[in-house]
Each structure stands twice: as structure tokens, then as C-alpha cells.
């Protein structure tokens, strides 16, 4: 799957058309469909990745994984060096990611 096809597959999952995506990300009309034959500007590629909350590697096909984890999901166990994090460490990570000390 190439870049434009990957974006076209993501769009319906987010309930958006390619034209709407271009407008919302301030990319020129019709540009994404041209990404099949022409490389996009990095800035525009980043806009699309940010909109879909995916990595640039995922969009460009360098990885097939697009896993996200909700830090508030109680079914997720966070580990470090193979050992589960304590509730205190998990809480600290959440505070740091929210910009709090």
C-alpha cells in the first residue's frame, strides 16, 4: 500500500473525505492524490500524520503497526525492563505527559 492509499484507507475511519482532510490540514486541493507519483513536502506529511495521530513511519509504510495506548485504560499493563510499573510510577508518567510535575 502506498502513501496516498494508506491515507485514503485512514480517512473513512475518521469520518472524513480526502478533500475535507486537505482543507482541515491546509494542504492544497488535490495534493494528496498526487502523492502516488510525487513526494509530499515533509510539512504536509506531518500535518496528515498529526491529524490521524499516527507516525510518519506508519504513513510512509516503514512500519505496519499503528498501535496507540490510552494511559487511562485499566486493562493495559505498563512495563519497564520486563517488570510492571507500580501505580505510583504510572501516575507519575501520566502527570509528566500532561505537563505537570
Secondary structure, DSSP 8 states (H G I E B T S, - for coil): --HHHHHHHHHHHTT--HHHHHHHTT--TTHHHHTTTS---HHHHHHHHHHHT--HHHHHTS-S------TT-TT---EETTEE--HHHHHHHHHHHTT--
